[in-house]
């Protein structure tokens, strides 16, 4: 029986028969449908996914006319992380002119709101100068990263130390204190960068520390949109599922713990998020057909009902892309094509 | 990763009209299809031309919206954004700030 080259979620190559891939695709979409209580993909979409994985081409692409907007989280940190010695403004110009970016993002190398707060006065002139020299929309981005507010990195008692001791009330109180600090920092940094001329603010990996972080970000965005109604706010998530680290946090009557992307989107739209980015985590010991079918199912539940643009977080370890630092082109382009063609995403 | 995404699915930024479509998502919250239609309408082109670098190169030259190649005298940064704001009939934060700082009246 013919075998087709594909990969596992950790990026390593594997060969699978058509029947194996079909089974994984069906199981992947059913897994998402069951967990999220959403529709599984139709037979036509499942067949389309199978054909993408059967293609022998190294690189695949969307059909002409279906191209989408590309936005880049943490744009200016990427070159530095690869040891390429360029300045932030040079990085932005490279994205703009050499890589065909539709949107740009300026960011601090320590890509969280808390470390930007003491140096925001140095970030603003860089943004101001970049805005004079570039043409696409230029955002300022950072991560809420609630973990930075607990000891030893921050002022609050670490819930990770309290929970194993059964001190649940104390842990929740610590999360609530962290939320206050985080909201202040996010509102301060985002406000200053918007006043410096940013076209928008990106809250990246929202919810990475669970429901408390998601709550803090929603409150920060709510505050910012009241003060700056025209501010474009992009919110990219960290994972498909909001972890209930606190467990009893509600926003507008909706409990945050356990929310899947289509429900995260509803709250995002309520607080005024302008562009939402779902992130569906890779399961490394499952195949890419399984993972991508699952991701497409979750994302489609968002794009079917969204009132705002949806930019899928299609990067390392999310939305059908293997969890590996150097992402294989065959895997990445298949994820791009499947997500755009099936879910009608507004961007990546 | 950026290059692979760009080749597989991107409109192409300033090579085409990707940044202009992005502007409609940013300033008006438009989803992709209406954003492309709006830009195509404003530029007097078809939606298929949005991602075509050959067509868009000429359109961007004619309307002075900024081009990838370094052409003397062509709009390159904030000046291109002034043009984009006017052509697309949108507000751009950095353009408004520039006007305020330089005393240019709207």
Contacts between the chains, C-beta under 8 A, distances in Angstrom:
chain1	res1	chain2	res2	distance
A	59	B	4	7.2
A	59	B	7	6.7
A	59	B	8	6.7
A	60	B	8	6.8
A	61	B	7	6.6
A	61	B	8	4.4
A	61	B	9	6.6
A	62	B	8	6.7
A	62	B	9	4.8
A	64	B	48	7.5
A	64	B	51	7.5
A	65	B	47	7.1
A	65	B	48	5.6
A	65	B	51	7.4
A	66	B	9	7.8
A	67	B	9	6.1
A	67	B	10	6.0
A	67	B	11	4.3
A	67	B	12	7.2
A	67	B	18	7.6
A	67	B	50	7.6
A	67	B	51	4.4
A	68	B	9	5.5
A	68	B	10	7.1
A	68	B	11	6.8
A	68	B	32	6.1
A	69	B	10	7.9
A	69	B	11	6.3
A	69	B	18	6.3
A	69	B	21	5.7
A	69	B	22	4.8
A	69	B	25	6.1
A	69	B	32	6.9
A	69	B	35	7.9
A	70	B	2	7.6
A	70	B	5	5.8
A	70	B	6	6.2
A	70	B	9	7.3
A	70	B	10	4.4
A	70	B	11	7.4
A	70	B	13	7.5
A	70	B	18	7.1
A	71	B	22	7.3
A	72	B	2	6.2
A	78	B	2	7.6
A	95	B	2	7.2
A	96	B	13	6.5
A	96	B	14	6.3
A	97	B	14	6.7
A	97	B	68	5.1
A	99	B	2	5.2
A	99	B	3	6.1
A	99	B	6	6.0
A	99	B	13	7.5
A	100	B	6	4.5
A	100	B	10	5.5
A	100	B	11	7.9
A	100	B	12	4.6
A	100	B	13	4.2
A	100	B	14	7.6
A	100	B	15	5.3
A	100	B	18	6.8
A	101	B	2	7.2
A	101	B	6	7.5
A	101	B	10	7.9
A	101	B	13	4.9
A	101	B	18	7.7
A	102	B	10	6.7
A	102	B	11	5.8
A	102	B	12	7.7
A	102	B	13	5.0
A	102	B	18	3.6
A	102	B	19	5.4
A	102	B	21	6.8
A	102	B	22	4.3
A	103	B	19	7.4
A	103	B	22	4.8
A	103	B	26	7.5
A	131	B	77	7.8
A	131	B	78	6.8
A	131	B	94	4.1
A	132	B	77	5.1
A	132	B	78	4.8
A	132	B	94	7.8
A	132	B	98	7.8
A	133	B	76	7.4
A	133	B	77	4.4
A	133	B	78	7.9
A	134	B	77	6.1
A	135	B	14	6.0
A	135	B	19	6.0
A	135	B	65	7.8
A	135	B	66	4.3
A	135	B	76	7.6
A	135	B	77	6.5
A	135	B	80	4.8
A	135	B	81	6.2
A	135	B	84	7.3
A	136	B	13	6.1
A	136	B	14	6.7
A	136	B	18	7.6
A	136	B	19	3.6
A	136	B	22	6.2
A	137	B	19	6.8
A	137	B	22	5.2
A	137	B	23	6.0
A	137	B	26	4.7
A	138	B	94	7.5
A	194	B	93	7.1
A	196	B	97	7.9
A	197	B	93	5.4
A	197	B	94	3.9
A	197	B	97	4.6
A	197	B	98	8.0
A	198	B	93	6.7
A	198	B	94	7.9
A	199	B	26	5.6
A	199	B	92	7.0
A	199	B	93	5.6
A	199	B	94	7.0
A	200	B	26	5.7
A	230	B	91	6.7
A	230	B	93	7.5
A	232	B	26	4.5
A	232	B	27	7.1
A	274	B	25	7.7
A	274	B	26	7.1
A	274	B	29	5.4
A	275	B	25	6.4
A	275	B	26	7.7
A	306	B	31	7.3
A	307	B	29	8.0
A	308	B	29	5.6
A	308	B	31	7.6
A	309	B	25	4.6
A	309	B	29	7.0
A	309	B	30	7.2
A	309	B	31	5.5
A	309	B	32	6.8
A	309	B	35	7.8
A	314	B	5	7.0
A	315	B	1	6.6
A	316	B	1	7.6
A	327	B	1	5.2
A	327	B	4	7.4
A	329	B	4	4.9
A	332	B	1	6.2
A	332	B	4	4.7
A	332	B	5	6.8
A	332	B	8	7.2
A	333	B	4	5.8
A	333	B	7	7.4
A	333	B	8	4.0
A	333	B	9	8.0
A	336	B	4	7.6
A	336	B	5	5.7
A	336	B	8	4.1
A	336	B	9	4.3
A	337	B	8	6.1
A	337	B	9	6.8
A	340	B	9	5.2
A	344	B	32	7.5
A	345	B	32	7.6
A	346	B	25	6.6
A	346	B	31	5.2
A	346	B	32	4.1
A	346	B	35	7.8
A	347	B	22	7.8
A	347	B	25	7.1
A	347	B	32	7.1
A	348	B	5	5.7
A	348	B	9	6.1
A	348	B	10	7.8
